[in-house]
């Protein structure tokens, strides 16, 4: 959570509009209803890990082509 806040703060200081959540299911919902240009995933998330979320993204036509970066706070 702490590194998410640091990353979001850094990105919000740029010209980017940042949407963030710690809930992977909420993140998928946000991707489906928002105009997303890039997804940053943590490899370790509660419920679903970053690889599982990436698999779901790639299986959904509306968002399958969004670039994804998977990171780790470790």
N, C-alpha and C positions, 0 to 999 in steps of 0.2 A: 504494500500500500504506500509506503513512504517513497519508494523510487517512482511509483506511478505519479505521485504528486509533483516530484521534482521534474520529471519528464514533461508532464502536462504544463507546468509553469513555464518551462523553457520554450516549449512549442507555442504557447499562447502569447509569448513576448514577440513572436514573429508575426508574419501576415497570415498565419493559419488559423482556421476555426477548429477548435479541438473539442471532441466529444469523448468522454471517458467514463468507464464503469469498471467495477471489480467483479461484476457478475457476468460470466460468459454468455448466459442466455439473454440477458439484457443487451449485451454487445451485439449479438446476432440480430435481435429485434431492431436495434438502432441502425444497423447496416441495411436492413430491409426497407426502412422508412426514410432514410436520409440520403443525401448525395455525398457519398464517401469517396475520397481520392486515394487514401492509404490507410491500412490497418496495421497497428502495432500490437502484437500479442506477447504476453509473457508465457514462457513455456510451462510454468507452474501456476495454475489457477484453480480455484475451488470448483469441484464438480466436473469440469472438463479441462483438459490441458490444451496447450497451444496447438499441438498437432491435431487433436480431435476437432478443435474449432476450425482449423484450416481445412480439414476434410469436409466439414459441413459447408464452409464458404464455397469451396470448389464444386460442391454438389447443387448449388442454388444458382439458377440462370441469371437472376438479377444482379448478383454480386460476385459471380465466379471469376471475373477478370480483374477485380480490385487487387492491386499490389499488396503483398503482406510481408511484414518484417516480424520475425519471431525473435524475442530477446529473453534474457534471464536476469533477474536481480542477483543471482548468485555471483 
